Amino acid sequence: MENTTVRTRFAPSPTGFMHVGNLRTALYEYLIAKSMGGSFVLRIEDTDQERKVEGAVQVIYNTLQQVGLIHDEGPDIGGEYGPYVQSERKGLYLPYAEQLVKEGKAYYCFCSKERLDSLHSEDGLGGYDRHCRDLPEEEVKALLEKGTPYVIRQKMPIEGSTTFHDAVYGDITIENTELEDQILIKSDGYPTYNFANVIDDHLMRITHVVRGCEYLTSTPKYNLLYQAFGWEIPTYVHLPLIMGKDAEGNVSKLSKRHGSTGFADLVKEGYLPETIVNYIALLGWCPKENRELFTLKELTEHFSIDGISKSPAVFDYDKLNWFNGEYIRAMSPEAFIEKAMPYFREVFPEGEKDWNVLVSILQPRITKFTEIPALLSFFKELPEYPAEFFINKKSKTNLENSGAMLEAAIEVLEKLPQWELDSIHDSLIGLAQKLEVKNGTLLWPVRIAAAGVQVTPGGAMEILTLLGREESLRRLRIGLAKLS
């Protein structure tokens, strides 16, 4: 196939939620198209009107935009093969089904819901018994004239088997006895998902069909349709399952009980869109070189279908945290401040702070921006804490010398002409030398009094800088009162 003709499509149903599995499918479709110089098409499959959710199409657009999967054709931008919304193509499908009826490859089925339900309860298998497959022509004509509701079913081969090739799983054979005479047009005139899919893929010149491996067994149904019309069969790329692991280490198909599985929820939890894309790219695809961090552009350059794995991939939230931390550490200070600002504002609702001080203490240690408010909560108000916090073996502090240290620190800090990190730093280090104590012996009690918690991001100087002169001195005096 010529490189320029590669065309893939992402065809989500507007159900209001973008699962990481759907997003990975979209990503691989994008990467296959872009790595081969082709086009990535967006099509909205809304033939299942009952499942349609208000505003869901916007969710699809927003998600693709946030992760940078920009489509070349779609409902919003048009293209040569539109419309790109299935319900707007409704009139297209019936003539194709009727063509198959004329050619003896499909038939009208008039079975009522009650009859079909009774079939299901009788043998428990729920297969259709092909009751209308060979109805006499006069009977069909009479039923149609009477306006009897019908569906159109495809005549499937009754014996033999159907084999197809998948780019990931190789050749797969399904016995034709397993295939039911599938419905092409439902009684409401809408096409079934499978039928619309094949017609649209053919008319939109889709060359590579990418989807989850749970659809492997239904691929022969698609192929028998392509063959019935005499159309070229696309390249199939079935992706391995995404699994989740529970606390006991049991692995099963990824679901809500493993954690967030939707893109929007993961973003809300503090994962960066680019982290999510990088991580899910590696769920089922192995790069040729030994590395894990890729921008979308780099993924496009390195991606190839032969790197896709057959074996299921486990969605590991710890690994996602690691990725997120790596992305955060690689940010410029400006980008970090911009992303962190909504969380900074939860702690410091107004006024300007030395935001770079916050960058210096937070960027090396957080894995998500959402951790910031809890880490900085002691800035909002001084927690209630016991005097024992001042005792620290390593810093050689106890209840006696901590009081002396705080007294000396208050005296020096009160006289500071400028309240900024460098001057606070120099005055406290100078004071420790003057008192002939280790820096830690002075700084431990100062930090405990300023923060009221034992573990803080950043040391005494950074905390004092951010608290400001008045609040710092107030807190140090409270600490001194605890000790006296």
C-alpha positions in Angstrom: 0.0 0.0 0.0 1.3 3.5 -0.8 2.3 5.4 2.3 0.2 8.4 1.4 -2.9 6.3 1.3 -2.9 5.1 5.0 -6.1 6.2 6.6 -7.2 5.4 10.2 -10.3 6.5 12.0 -11.2 7.0 15.6 -14.9 6.2 15.9 -16.1 6.7 19.5 -19.7 6.6 20.7 -20.8 9.7 22.5 -21.5 8.2 26.0 -20.0 11.0 28.0 -16.8 9.4 29.2 -13.3 8.7 27.6 -12.0 5.5 29.0 -8.2 5.0 28.9 -8.8 2.0 26.6 -10.6 4.2 24.1 -7.9 6.8 24.4 -5.2 4.3 23.7 -7.1 3.1 20.6 -7.2 6.7 19.4 -3.6 7.2 20.1 -2.5 4.1 18.2 -4.7 5.1 15.3 -3.1 8.5 15.3 0.4 7.1 15.5 -0.1 4.5 12.8 -1.5 7.2 10.4 1.1 9.8 11.3 4.1 7.5 11.3 3.2 6.4 7.8 2.4 9.9 6.5 -1.4 9.2 6.4 -4.6 10.7 7.7 -6.3 10.4 11.0 -10.1 10.7 10.8 -12.7 11.3 13.6 -16.1 9.8 13.2 -18.9 10.0 15.8 -20.8 6.7 16.0 -24.2 7.6 17.5 -26.5 5.0 15.9 -27.2 3.7 19.4 -29.5 6.6 20.3 -30.4 5.2 23.7 -26.8 5.4 25.0 -26.2 8.9 23.7 -25.4 11.4 26.4 -25.9 15.2 26.1 -22.6 17.1 25.7 -20.6 13.8 25.1 -19.4 14.9 21.7 -17.8 17.9 23.3 -16.0 15.6 25.8 -14.5 13.7 22.8 -13.3 17.0 21.1 -11.9 18.3 24.4 -10.0 15.1 25.2 -8.4 14.8 21.8 -7.4 18.5 21.9 -5.9 18.2 25.4 -3.7 15.3 24.4 -2.8 16.7 21.0 -4.4 14.1 18.8 -5.4 16.5 16.1 -7.7 14.9 13.4 -7.4 15.6 9.7 -11.1 15.1 9.0 -14.1 15.1 11.2 -17.6 16.6 12.0 -16.1 19.9 13.2 -13.7 20.4 10.2 -15.4 18.4 7.5 -13.5 16.6 4.7 -13.9 14.8 1.5 -15.9 11.8 2.9 -18.4 13.4 5.2 -20.7 13.7 6.9 -18.7 12.3 9.9 -21.6 11.7 12.3 -23.3 8.4 11.7 -26.9 9.6 12.5 -26.4 12.2 9.7 -25.6 9.3 7.3 -28.7 7.4 8.2 -30.1 7.4 4.6 -26.9 5.8 3.3 -27.2 2.3 4.8 -30.6 0.9 3.7 -29.8 0.9 0.0 -26.6 -1.2 0.7 -28.6 -3.7 2.7 -31.3 -3.9 0.1 -28.6 -4.5 -2.6 -27.6 -7.6 -0.6 -31.2 -8.7 -0.4 -31.5 -8.4 -4.2 -28.4 -10.4 -4.6 -29.6 -13.2 -2.3 -27.0 -12.4 0.3 -29.4 -11.0 2.9 -33.1 -11.3 3.8 -36.0 -9.7 5.5 -36.7 -11.1 8.9 -40.2 -10.6 10.3 -39.8 -12.5 13.6 -41.5 -10.7 16.6 -39.6 -9.9 19.8 -41.7 -12.5 21.6 -40.7 -15.2 19.1 -37.0 -14.3 19.4 -37.3 -14.2 23.2 -38.8 -17.7 23.3 -35.9 -19.0 21.2 -33.4 -17.6 23.7 -35.2 -19.3 26.6 -35.6 -22.7 24.9 -32.0 -23.6 24.1 -30.2 -21.1 26.3 -27.8 -20.2 23.5 -29.8 -17.4 22.1 -28.8 -18.0 18.5 -31.3 -17.1 15.7 -32.8 -20.2 14.1 -32.9 -18.6 10.5 -36.7 -19.0 10.5 -37.1 -16.3 7.8 -34.0 -17.1 5.7 -35.9 -19.0 3.0 -39.4 -17.6 3.2 -41.2 -17.9 -0.2 -41.0 -14.6 -2.2 -44.8 -14.1 -2.3 -45.0 -14.4 1.5 -42.2 -11.8 1.9 -44.0 -9.5 -0.5 -47.3 -9.8 1.3 -45.7 -9.1 4.7 -44.0 -6.0 3.4 -47.2 -4.7 1.8 -49.0 -5.2 5.1 -46.4 -3.0 6.8 -45.1 -5.8 9.1 -42.0 -4.6 11.0 -38.8 -6.3 9.9 -35.1 -6.3 10.2 -32.6 -7.2 7.5 -30.2 -10.0 8.2 -27.2 -11.2 6.4 -27.0 -14.8 5.1 -24.0 -16.2 6.8 -22.3 -19.4 5.5 -23.6 -22.4 7.3 -20.5 -24.6 7.0 -16.8 -24.3 6.7 -14.7 -21.6 8.4 -13.6 -18.0 7.9 -9.9 -17.0 8.3 -8.5 -13.5 8.5 -5.1 -12.0 9.1 -4.4 -9.6 12.0 -1.3 -7.5 12.1 -0.7 -8.3 15.8 -2.3 -11.8 16.3 -1.5 -13.3 12.9 -4.0 -15.7 11.1 -7.2 -16.4 13.0 -9.9 -18.9 12.0 -13.5 -19.0 13.2 -15.9 -21.8 12.5 -18.9 -20.4 10.5 -21.3 -22.4 12.7 -20.5 -19.9 15.4 -21.7 -17.0 13.3 -25.4 -16.0 13.6 -27.2 -14.4 10.6 -26.3 -10.9 11.8 -28.8 -8.0 11.7 -27.8 -5.3 9.3 -30.8 -2.9 9.6 -32.8 -2.7 12.8 -36.6 -2.3 12.9 -36.2 1.4 13.5 -34.4 1.8 10.2 -31.1 2.4 11.8 -28.1 0.2 10.8 -26.5 -2.0 13.5 -23.1 -0.9 14.7 -21.3 -3.7 12.7 -23.0 -2.8 9.4 -22.6 0.9 9.6 -19.0 0.4 10.6 -18.2 -1.5 7.4 -20.1 0.8 5.1 -18.5 3.9 6.6 -15.0 2.5 6.7 -15.3 1.5 3.0 -16.7 4.9 1.9 -14.2 6.8 4.0 -11.3 4.7 2.4 -10.1 3.5 5.8 -7.0 1.3 5.3 -6.2 0.2 8.9 -8.9 -0.7 11.4 -7.5 -0.5 15.0 -9.5 -1.8 17.9 -9.4 -3.8 21.1 -8.8 -7.6 20.9 -12.2 -8.2 22.4 -13.5 -7.7 18.8 -11.3 -10.4 17.3 -14.1 -12.9 17.2 -16.5 -10.5 15.4 -14.0 -9.7 12.6 -15.2 -12.6 10.4 -18.6 -10.9 10.4 -17.0 -7.7 9.0 -15.0 -9.6 6.5 -18.0 -11.6 5.2 -19.7 -8.2 4.6 -16.6 -6.8 2.7 -16.7 -10.0 0.6 -20.4 -9.8 0.0 -19.9 -6.4 -1.5 -16.6 -7.3 -3.3 -14.7 -4.6 -1.4 -11.1 -4.6 -0.3 -10.6 -5.8 3.2 -8.6 -3.3 5.5 -5.6 -4.2 7.6 -6.7 -5.2 11.1 -4.7 -4.2 14.1 -6.2 -5.6 17.3 -4.8 -4.3 20.6 -4.1 -6.3 23.7 -6.4 -5.9 26.7 -5.6 -3.4 29.4 -5.8 -5.0 32.9 -5.9 -3.6 36.4 -4.3 -5.1 39.5 -6.1 -5.1 42.9 -4.5 -4.8 46.4 -4.1 -8.6 46.6 -2.2 -8.6 43.3 -5.1 -10.2 41.3 -5.2 -9.1 37.7 -8.5 -8.6 35.8 -9.8 -6.3 33.0 -9.3 -2.7 34.1 -12.3 -1.3 35.8 -13.4 1.4 38.3 -12.5 -0.8 41.2 -8.8 -0.5 40.3 -8.9 3.3 40.4 -9.8 6.0 37.9 -10.2 4.7 34.3 -11.4 7.8 32.6 -9.1 10.5 31.1 -11.0 13.4 32.8 -10.8 11.7 36.2 -7.1 11.1 35.9 -6.5 14.7 35.0 -8.7 15.8 37.9 -6.5 13.6 40.2 -3.4 15.6 39.0 -2.0 13.6 36.1 -0.8 15.7 33.2 -2.4 14.9 29.8 1.1 14.4 28.3 2.0 11.9 31.0 -1.2 9.9 30.4 -0.5 9.8 26.6 3.2 8.7 27.2 2.1 6.1 29.7 -0.7 4.5 27.7 1.4 4.4 24.6 3.6 1.9 26.4 0.5 -0.2 27.4 0.9 -2.8 24.7 3.7 -1.2 22.6 7.4 -1.7 23.0 9.8 0.8 21.6 12.9 -0.6 19.8 15.3 1.4 22.0 15.4 1.1 25.8 13.6 4.3 26.9 10.3 5.2 28.4 9.8 9.0 28.1 8.4 10.2 24.8 6.7 13.3 23.6 3.8 12.8 21.2 6.1 13.9 18.4 8.8 11.4 19.4 6.2 8.7 19.6 5.2 9.4 16.0 8.8 9.1 15.0 9.4 5.8 16.8 6.0 4.0 16.5 5.6 0.9 14.4 2.9 -1.7 14.3 5.3 -4.6 14.8 6.1 -3.3 18.3 2.5 -3.9 19.4 2.3 -6.9 21.8 -0.2 -9.7 22.0 -0.1 -10.0 25.8 -2.3 -8.0 28.1 -0.8 -4.8 29.6 -1.3 -3.9 33.3 -2.3 -0.3 34.1 0.0 0.4 37.0 -0.9 3.6 39.0 2.5 3.6 40.8 4.2 3.7 37.4 1.9 6.4 36.2 2.9 8.4 39.3 6.6 7.9 38.5 5.9 9.2 34.9 4.1 12.2 36.2 6.9 13.1 38.6 9.4 12.8 35.8 7.3 15.2 33.6 6.9 17.6 36.5 10.7 17.7 37.2 11.4 18.4 33.5 9.2 21.5 33.5 10.6 25.0 33.3 10.0 27.1 36.5 7.5 29.2 34.5 5.5 26.2 33.4 5.5 24.7 36.9 4.2 28.0 38.4 1.4 28.2 35.8 0.2 24.6 36.4 0.6 24.9 40.2 -1.0 28.3 40.6 -4.6 27.1 41.2 -3.2 24.9 44.0 -1.0 27.7 45.4 -4.0 29.9 45.6 -5.8 27.3 47.8 -3.1 28.0 50.4 -2.3 31.7 49.6 -5.6 33.1 48.4 -4.3 36.6 47.8 -1.1 38.6 47.4 2.1 37.9 45.7 4.6 35.4 47.1 8.1 34.5 46.0 6.7 31.7 43.9 10.2 30.6 42.9 10.8 29.6 46.5 7.8 27.2 46.2 9.1 25.9 42.9 12.5 25.1 44.6 10.9 23.1 47.4 8.1 21.4 45.5 9.3 20.6 42.0 11.9 18.0 43.2 9.4 16.1 45.5 5.8 16.1 44.2 4.4 13.5 41.7 1.1 15.4 41.2 0.2 19.1 41.5 -2.9 18.0 43.5 -0.5 17.1 46.4 0.4 20.8 46.9 -2.5 22.0 49.2 -1.9 19.2 51.7 1.9 19.7 51.7 1.5 23.4 52.3 -1.5 23.3 54.7 0.5 24.5 57.7 1.0 27.8 55.9 -2.8 28.5 56.1 -2.8 28.0 59.9 -0.4 26.9 62.5 -1.3 23.4 63.6 -1.6 22.5 67.2 1.6 20.7 68.1 3.4 19.3 71.3 6.6 20.8 72.7 8.2 17.3 72.1 8.5 18.2 68.4 11.5 20.4 69.3 13.5 17.3 70.5 15.7 15.9 67.7 18.7 13.7 68.3 20.3 14.3 64.9 20.2 18.1 65.3 21.2 17.8 68.9 18.1 19.8 70.1 16.2 19.4 73.4 13.6 21.3 75.3 16.3 23.5 77.0 18.4 24.6 74.1 15.5 25.0 71.6 14.1 27.9 73.7 17.5 29.6 73.6 17.8 29.1 69.9 14.3 30.6 69.2 15.0 33.6 71.4 18.3 34.3 69.6 16.6 33.8 66.2 13.7 36.2 67.0 16.2 38.9 68.1 18.1 38.6 64.8 15.0 38.3 62.5 13.3 41.3 64.1 16.1 43.5 63.0 16.2 42.3 59.3 15.9 45.3 57.0 14.6 43.1 54.1 12.5 40.0 54.5 13.7 37.8 51.6 15.3 34.4 51.3 18.9 35.4 51.0 18.9 37.8 53.9 17.0 35.3 56.1 19.5 32.6 55.1 22.6 34.8 55.8 21.4 36.1 59.1 20.5 32.6 60.5 23.7 30.9 59.2 25.7 33.9 60.7 23.8 33.4 64.0 24.6 29.7 64.2 28.3 30.5 63.8 28.1 33.2 66.4 26.4 30.8 68.9 29.0 28.1 67.9 26.3 25.5 67.2 25.6 23.3 64.2 23.2 24.8 61.7 20.7 22.1 62.4 20.7 22.9 66.2 19.4 26.4 65.3 17.3 25.6 62.3 15.3 22.6 63.7 13.5 24.6 66.4 13.0 27.6 64.0 11.4 25.3 61.4 9.2 23.4 64.0 8.0 26.7 65.4 7.3 28.2 62.0 5.5 25.1 60.6 4.1 23.2 63.6 4.8 19.9 61.7 7.8 17.6 61.8 8.1 17.0 58.0 7.9 19.9 55.7 8.7 20.6 52.0 11.6 23.1 52.3 13.6 24.2 55.3 13.3 26.9 57.9 14.5 29.7 55.6 12.0 29.0 52.8 9.1 28.6 55.2 9.9 32.0 56.9 10.2 33.7 53.5 6.8 32.5 52.5 5.1 33.2 55.8 6.3 36.8 55.8 7.8 38.8 58.7 4.8 39.3 60.9 3.4 35.8 60.8 6.9 34.2 61.1 7.7 36.2 64.3 4.2 35.5 65.7 4.7 31.7 65.2 8.3 31.8 66.6 7.0 33.5 69.8 4.2 30.9 70.2 6.9 28.2 70.0 9.0 30.0 72.6 6.0 30.2 74.9 5.5 26.4 74.5 9.1 25.9 75.7 9.1 28.3 78.7 
